Amino acid sequence: MNSGSAYDVVKFDARTGERLWTVKVNREGDGLDHPFAVRDGVVYAYRNHTAKNQPNGDYAGGTDLMAVDAGTGKRLWTIEMPQDDRTGQAAMLIDGAVWANTPSLRTMSALDPHTGAEKWHHTWAKGVVCQRAVLSGGPHLVCTPDTEEVHDTDVFRLDPATGEAHKVTTLPGRQQLVGTSADRLVLAGAADAAGDELQLTTVSGSGKRTTLPGQVKGHAATFTVAGDRLISVSWKGKAAAYSLITGQTLWTGPVVVTMPDQNTMASLATPVVSARQGVVYFYSSTGDLSGLDLRTGKQLWHGHVDTGKPTRGLTDTPQLLLYHDVLIARNGSKII
């Protein structure tokens, strides 16, 4: 599944590249993104919001959350989002529902996956920022006051059936949600004033908190959690793997792809891991690809694919997907 400037969502045959169905873009298709989930024969994606022209004639764009039948491409329902956020924080799947940032900026709602009807919603206090994650089907919030002064961070678990919130723990300082590993949230807090070093902490669904020894280099271009390890890439092109069991640095080495300029909006694709192959893959917007040994960081191969350049004026993150033993690279509207 993918999308581009002409279509809000497209289904391809992963073996041949044949286009199977499309949902034509709504109004101006100036956004590049991709569906965020598929479950029980339904694709969940974003759609340009239908908005009336402003008095000056400009188009007032926006974003809808959309559900599409995976077999036919028929649009099942849409619901308006409060902002143009199409990141992983905007919507995700929980037990029995789609958990989405709607109808307001400080609200997450559980929506019926087949109709889009609201089951429940949870709104947090004004002046608080909450990051979101899902552990074993249960929605979680990682919340801290939105102030320059650093406050502690609260972690809440919401009942997926009712939305009732339970605080599971409080961590010192401001924590960044890095990802999830099995039944644990992976959080990173600044270990020094400059944020050059990060301290990793894991929090289980039951609230068990484990602060890992050792520190992670801050200011990374990208992070990803793969099983029991954290993979990071610095802006200087250095990859590193950290154990989420011991906190130790397992290896470091060159990522072997051209890094984007830190001062631009360009970015690196989120690294992709094949546990079966024991390889972590990297992909840059220049078309560079590389594979490093997941255990040692040794360079196994590197190459280049011509995916062209993204449309001028658009900021887009290149995407790398793993389908069985095939890598699928996207840059802009071109897929290889």
C-alpha positions, 0 to 999 in steps of 0.5 A, a space after each residue: 500500500 502507498 500514496 502520492 500526489 495523485 492517489 490518497 491510497 494505492 494497492 500494489 502487487 508486491 511481487 510484480 508492482 502491478 497496481 490493483 486499485 486506487 483511491 483518487 486523491 481528494 482535492 489538491 494532492 500535495 502530500 506524500 504519506 502512506 497507510 499506517 495499518 492493515 487489519 481484518 481486511 481493512 486499510 487505514 490511511 489518511 485522506 485530504 480533507 474536503 474543505 471550502 475555499 477561503 474568502 481569498 480563494 485559497 484552498 483550506 486543506 486538512 486531513 481525514 482518517 480513512 478506512 478502505 476495504 483491502 480487497 476492493 479499494 472501497 472507502 468505508 468511512 472517513 473522520 476529520 482530524 484536527 490538524 495535518 499530522 500524519 505521523 505515527 502519533 496521529 492514529 494507531 490500532 488498539 484492541 477492538 478499535 482505531 485510536 486516533 487524535 480526534 476531534 481535538 488536539 488534546 484528545 485521543 478517541 477509540 473508533 469502531 474499525 468498521 464504521 468510524 463511530 466513537 466508542 470513547 475518548 480521553 482528553 488530557 489537561 491544557 498545557 500538557 503534551 502526551 506521546 502515544 504508544 500501544 503495548 499488547 493492544 492497550 493504549 498508553 500515554 506518556 505525558 509531561 507539562 509543555 513548559 521550558 522548565 523540565 518536569 517529571 513524566 507520567 505514564 498512563 495506561 487506558 482501558 481499550 474497552 472504556 478509555 479509563 486511565 490508570 497511572 502506571 508510573 512517574 519518571 524523573 525529567 522529560 522523557 522521549 518515547 523512542 518505541 516499544 519492545 515486546 511489552 515495554 515502552 522504551 523511553 529516553 531522557 537527557 543525561 546531560 544539560 546539552 542532550 548529548 547523552 540519553 539515559 534509556 528506561 523501559 516501562 512494562 505494561 504493569 508499570 515495572 520500570 528499569 533504568 538501563 546502565 550506559 548512555 545513548 548518543 543524543 541528537 540522532 537522525 533516526 532511532 528504531 527499536 528492533 526486538 531487544 535492541 535500539 538502532 540509532 544513526 547519527 547525523 555524521 552517518 554512524 550507526 549504533 546498536 544498544 541492548 535493551 536488556 543490559 544497556 550496553 553498546 553492542 556495536 558502532 560503525 558507518 551506516 554507508 549511505 549518504 546522510 541528509 543535511 541536518 539543517 534541511 527538512 530531509 531525513 533518513 528512512 527508518 531502519 528496517 530489520 530482518 530477524 531471519 536474515 540477521 540484517 539491519 537495512 538503511 536507505 537514504 533519499 539519495 537512493 543509497 542502500 546498505 545492510 549491516 550485520 545485526 549482531 556485529 554491525 559489519 557491513 554486508 553490502 551496499 548499493 544504489 537504486 534510482 528512485 528519483 527526487 521527491 517533488 520540489 517544495 515537498 518535505 518527505 521521508 523516504 520509506 523502506 519496507 521488507 516483504 519476505 526477502 524483498 526490500 521495497 524502497 520509496 522516495 517521493 512517488 516512485 517505488 522500486 
